[in-house]
Each structure stands twice: as C-alpha cells, then as structure tokens.
Amino acid sequence: MDADVRVQDRPAARGAGWLRDAFTLFRDAPAVWISLCVGWIVLWFMMLLVPFIGPVVANLLQPVFFASFAIAAYRQSRREPIGIQDLFAGFRHHLKALVNLGFVMLLVQLGSVFLMRVLGLPSWPADQPFDLVEYAEMLREAKWVLFAGFSLMAVASGALWFAPQLVAFHGMPASHAIRWSVYAALSNVGAMSVYGGVLVVLLFVAWVPFGVGLIVMLPVMVISTYTGYRDVFEDVTPPLPPTGGGA
C-alpha cells in the first residue's frame, strides 16, 4: 500500500452528493461534456464493429476513457479549459497500467458469463435461425441465473470503481490500484450503495421518454467517477503526474 494515499470513510448520504457535485461540473460546461460522451460512444461502437478483435479492444480501453473523464473533471475543477481533446487524456497517463486494468475487468465479465452458463443460462440452438422474441422468453425462465451473473458484475464494478483514477492520478500499477479500490469500496459501502441506487433511478428516469434525459445523465455519471474519488481519497486530488506509460 502507498503511504501517501489515505481513504476516508464517508457517510452513506455522500453517495448522492457525488452525483450532485458531478452535476455542478456538468452545468458549468454542458456542451463540452456532451461532446466528450458522444465521442466516447461513437468510438465505442466503431470498435465493436471490428470483427473479433474490436469488442476485446473496446473493453480493454474502457478504463483509459474513464481515466480521461476523471482527468477532464479534475482540470475543470481547477478552472482550466477542457475540450474534446481531453477524451484522449488517459492515453497520455500510465496507458499500460490502465490497459492492464481493462484486462482484469474483461476477465471479470468473462467469469460472469461463465458463471451464468454453469448455472444453466439457455443457449440458442446453432442449427436454428435466431429469434430474439423467442430467446427472450427462454431467458424469462432463467431470471435468477441472469440476476446472479449481473450481480457478480455489479459487485466487481463497484470494487474496481476507483481503480482508473488511482492509476491516472497516483501512477499506481493495476494491482495496487485494484487493492486500494477494493479497500475504499468496502470502507464506503454505504455511500457506494446509495450512489448506485440513486444513479440507477436517475438513469431510468432519464430514459423516459425516448432517452432524452441521457444527454444530461451520461455526462453526470462519468463525471461522478471523479467526484466520488475526490471525496473518498482525502477530498484532495494530487497534482496530475507528468505524461508517462506507467507500470
């Protein structure tokens, strides 16, 4: 563990405060944050369109983009100008460690899928044309299997939630960032639970009607990864380290 990093135990109500703080940053630069999120989504779908390797690369780079969002939020909080170029800030700060973190997250997703298959998740017969409606009916009979798999992913995502920021701001290798993130999540399980619950409700509300509210909620969500980190880790972000590959 790094001696210069300390975790604060925040009350459960602070989980909602992370979203409120994130909205404040969004409100001060809405056009920039919307453009950052649109750029992220476009790049994500472009990578998914590449056969075989595209989805893997997209997952490996997710921590890199979330580090970029955190760096942009940090710079904005210091009254520095931000723009669409900040979408690639994570590529300039400890890229190797962030990609390693993406590999760990990919393994977690594969483990979740494996768990669901072991528990009996139905698969579509290879010799029949795929029917989405009929397959949805098959999945209804295995709701508890889906619940188990998605619960595992949710717990793992919460445990690793602080890791990209720790890599980007503290230059930690992925293994150290994961340990600190798990410790911080366990120390603030109440705040994390409130944050997750409020976020799910707000995303659901934003989806109706026609997903218009996501124009606000997606930026708020990505900014909140920084405001939560800032609140838990001493409420102070260290000066941004020089550009480097990281360990």
PLY file of the C-alpha trace (Angstrom):
ply
format ascii 1.0
element vertex 247
property float x
property float y
property float z
element edge 246
property int vertex1
property int vertex2
end_header
0.00 0.00 0.00
1.19 3.54 -0.80
1.95 5.64 2.27
0.81 8.89 0.64
-2.71 7.61 -0.06
-5.43 7.54 2.58
-9.07 6.52 2.37
-11.80 8.50 4.12
-14.93 6.77 5.46
-17.81 8.87 4.17
-21.42 8.71 5.42
-23.93 6.94 3.20
-25.61 10.21 2.19
-22.43 11.34 0.47
-23.14 8.85 -2.31
-25.91 11.13 -3.57
-23.58 14.08 -3.07
-21.14 12.67 -5.63
-23.85 12.96 -8.26
-24.80 16.46 -7.11
-21.17 17.58 -7.32
-20.90 15.99 -10.76
-23.98 17.87 -11.96
-22.40 21.13 -10.82
-19.37 20.48 -13.04
-21.62 19.46 -15.93
-23.74 22.59 -15.55
-20.65 24.77 -15.89
-19.59 23.18 -19.23
-22.52 21.19 -20.66
-21.53 21.39 -24.34
-18.03 20.07 -23.66
-19.22 17.17 -21.53
-21.91 16.20 -24.03
-19.31 16.21 -26.81
-16.95 14.09 -24.71
-19.66 11.49 -24.08
-20.82 11.47 -27.70
-17.23 11.00 -28.85
-16.78 8.13 -26.39
-19.96 6.38 -27.54
-19.10 6.81 -31.24
-15.62 5.37 -30.72
-17.09 2.52 -28.67
-19.50 1.50 -31.41
-16.82 1.85 -34.08
-14.62 -0.57 -32.17
-17.49 -3.01 -31.70
-17.97 -3.12 -35.47
-14.47 -4.56 -35.98
-14.86 -8.38 -36.13
-13.35 -10.45 -33.31
-10.73 -8.02 -32.02
-12.95 -4.93 -31.82
-15.05 -5.90 -28.76
-11.91 -7.01 -26.91
-10.11 -3.72 -27.60
-13.23 -1.76 -26.61
-13.29 -3.46 -23.22
-9.54 -3.09 -22.67
-9.78 0.65 -23.32
-12.72 1.38 -21.03
-10.52 2.25 -18.02
-8.47 4.51 -20.30
-11.54 6.53 -21.25
-12.77 6.70 -17.66
-9.35 7.96 -16.63
-9.76 10.60 -19.35
-13.09 11.69 -17.89
-11.57 11.93 -14.42
-8.64 13.99 -15.69
-11.01 16.33 -17.54
-13.14 16.78 -14.41
-10.03 17.43 -12.34
-8.81 20.07 -14.80
-12.22 21.72 -14.89
-12.35 21.83 -11.09
-9.05 23.76 -11.24
-10.64 26.29 -13.62
-8.61 25.00 -16.56
-10.26 24.92 -20.01
-11.33 21.49 -21.25
-12.32 20.26 -24.69
-12.88 17.21 -26.87
-9.13 16.53 -26.85
-9.45 15.54 -23.19
-11.21 12.37 -24.32
-7.71 11.02 -25.02
-6.02 12.27 -21.85
-5.95 8.75 -20.42
-3.80 7.60 -23.32
-1.09 10.00 -22.13
-1.08 9.00 -18.46
0.00 5.45 -17.50
-1.60 3.76 -20.50
-0.07 0.35 -19.83
-1.46 0.14 -16.29
-4.90 1.29 -17.47
-4.97 -1.36 -20.20
-3.90 -3.97 -17.63
-6.84 -2.85 -15.54
-9.10 -3.27 -18.58
-7.81 -6.83 -18.94
-8.79 -7.60 -15.34
-12.26 -6.14 -15.95
-12.59 -8.22 -19.11
-11.74 -11.37 -17.12
-14.45 -10.45 -14.62
-17.01 -10.14 -17.42
-15.97 -13.47 -18.89
-16.18 -15.03 -15.43
-19.71 -13.70 -15.05
-20.73 -15.19 -18.40
-19.12 -18.49 -17.42
-21.00 -18.48 -14.11
-24.30 -17.94 -15.91
-23.58 -20.79 -18.31
-22.70 -23.11 -15.42
-25.93 -22.14 -13.63
-27.97 -23.02 -16.71
-28.23 -19.94 -18.93
-30.07 -21.18 -22.06
-28.24 -21.04 -25.38
-29.84 -20.77 -28.79
-29.55 -23.92 -30.96
-26.86 -23.40 -33.61
-28.92 -25.12 -36.32
-31.91 -22.76 -35.99
-32.38 -19.15 -37.17
-32.10 -16.78 -34.22
-35.41 -15.41 -32.92
-34.98 -12.58 -30.45
-38.54 -12.75 -29.08
-38.37 -16.49 -28.50
-34.95 -16.25 -26.89
-36.25 -13.52 -24.57
-38.95 -15.95 -23.48
-36.26 -18.55 -22.78
-34.38 -16.06 -20.65
-37.50 -15.32 -18.61
-37.30 -18.87 -17.31
-33.75 -18.24 -16.13
-34.15 -14.87 -14.42
-32.31 -15.98 -11.31
-29.33 -17.00 -13.47
-29.23 -13.54 -15.05
-29.56 -11.98 -11.61
-26.57 -13.96 -10.32
-24.41 -13.04 -13.30
-25.29 -9.35 -13.31
-24.91 -9.19 -9.52
-21.37 -10.50 -9.85
-20.57 -7.86 -12.48
-22.14 -5.12 -10.35
-20.13 -6.08 -7.26
-16.92 -6.33 -9.28
-17.57 -2.98 -10.98
-18.14 -1.36 -7.59
-14.97 -2.90 -6.19
-12.89 -1.60 -9.12
-14.70 1.74 -9.38
-11.82 3.87 -8.06
-9.04 1.99 -9.87
-8.74 4.04 -13.11
-8.50 7.27 -11.13
-5.83 5.81 -8.84
-3.78 4.77 -11.85
-4.18 8.13 -13.58
-3.53 10.39 -10.59
-1.14 8.32 -8.47
0.68 6.33 -11.14
-0.14 3.03 -9.44
0.27 -0.28 -11.24
-3.04 -2.03 -11.84
-2.57 -4.48 -8.96
-2.06 -1.68 -6.40
-4.96 0.34 -7.79
-7.26 -2.67 -7.52
-6.30 -3.29 -3.88
-6.85 0.36 -2.95
-10.13 0.48 -4.86
-11.48 -2.64 -3.14
-10.45 -1.26 0.26
-12.08 2.12 -0.46
-15.28 0.49 -1.71
-15.57 -1.71 1.38
-14.85 1.26 3.65
-17.61 3.24 1.95
-20.11 0.51 1.15
-23.00 2.66 2.41
-22.10 5.63 0.21
-21.43 3.31 -2.74
-24.84 1.66 -2.28
-26.67 5.00 -2.11
-24.73 6.25 -5.12
-25.55 3.14 -7.15
-29.22 3.18 -6.17
-29.71 6.87 -6.95
-27.81 6.52 -10.22
-29.98 3.62 -11.38
-33.15 5.57 -10.59
-31.91 8.69 -12.37
-30.82 6.71 -15.44
-34.23 5.04 -15.56
-35.99 8.41 -15.34
-33.63 9.85 -17.97
-34.55 7.02 -20.34
-38.22 8.11 -20.40
-39.29 9.43 -22.77
-37.04 8.44 -25.69
-33.85 8.67 -23.63
-33.66 12.46 -23.88
-32.52 12.79 -20.27
-29.41 10.73 -21.03
-27.95 13.86 -22.61
-27.52 15.05 -19.03
-27.22 11.80 -17.08
-24.42 10.17 -19.07
-22.07 13.14 -18.53
-23.08 13.34 -14.87
-22.36 9.62 -14.50
-18.86 9.82 -15.94
-18.02 13.00 -14.00
-19.17 11.32 -10.78
-16.34 8.81 -11.09
-14.05 11.74 -10.30
-16.18 13.48 -7.66
-16.56 10.19 -5.77
-12.84 9.51 -5.95
-12.05 13.06 -4.81
-14.36 12.74 -1.81
-13.10 9.35 -0.66
-9.39 9.85 -1.20
-8.74 12.75 1.19
-11.03 15.12 -0.73
-7.89 16.35 -2.49
-6.53 15.20 -5.84
-2.74 15.27 -6.14
-1.16 17.32 -8.92
-1.55 15.50 -12.21
1.61 13.45 -12.87
3.70 14.00 -15.98
2.67 12.09 -19.10
4.08 8.60 -18.97
3.44 4.97 -19.69
3.18 3.89 -16.05
3.84 0.45 -14.60
0 1
1 2
2 3
3 4
4 5
5 6
6 7
7 8
8 9
9 10
10 11
11 12
12 13
13 14
14 15
15 16
16 17
17 18
18 19
19 20
20 21
21 22
22 23
23 24
24 25
25 26
26 27
27 28
28 29
29 30
30 31
31 32
32 33
33 34
34 35
35 36
36 37
37 38
38 39
39 40
40 41
41 42
42 43
43 44
44 45
45 46
46 47
47 48
48 49
49 50
50 51
51 52
52 53
53 54
54 55
55 56
56 57
57 58
58 59
59 60
60 61
61 62
62 63
63 64
64 65
65 66
66 67
67 68
68 69
69 70
70 71
71 72
72 73
73 74
74 75
75 76
76 77
77 78
78 79
79 80
80 81
81 82
82 83
83 84
84 85
85 86
86 87
87 88
88 89
89 90
90 91
91 92
92 93
93 94
94 95
95 96
96 97
97 98
98 99
99 100
100 101
101 102
102 103
103 104
104 105
105 106
106 107
107 108
108 109
109 110
110 111
111 112
112 113
113 114
114 115
115 116
116 117
117 118
118 119
119 120
120 121
121 122
122 123
123 124
124 125
125 126
126 127
127 128
128 129
129 130
130 131
131 132
132 133
133 134
134 135
135 136
136 137
137 138
138 139
139 140
140 141
141 142
142 143
143 144
144 145
145 146
146 147
147 148
148 149
149 150
150 151
151 152
152 153
153 154
154 155
155 156
156 157
157 158
158 159
159 160
160 161
161 162
162 163
163 164
164 165
165 166
166 167
167 168
168 169
169 170
170 171
171 172
172 173
173 174
174 175
175 176
176 177
177 178
178 179
179 180
180 181
181 182
182 183
183 184
184 185
185 186
186 187
187 188
188 189
189 190
190 191
191 192
192 193
193 194
194 195
195 196
196 197
197 198
198 199
199 200
200 201
201 202
202 203
203 204
204 205
205 206
206 207
207 208
208 209
209 210
210 211
211 212
212 213
213 214
214 215
215 216
216 217
217 218
218 219
219 220
220 221
221 222
222 223
223 224
224 225
225 226
226 227
227 228
228 229
229 230
230 231
231 232
232 233
233 234
234 235
235 236
236 237
237 238
238 239
239 240
240 241
241 242
242 243
243 244
244 245
245 246
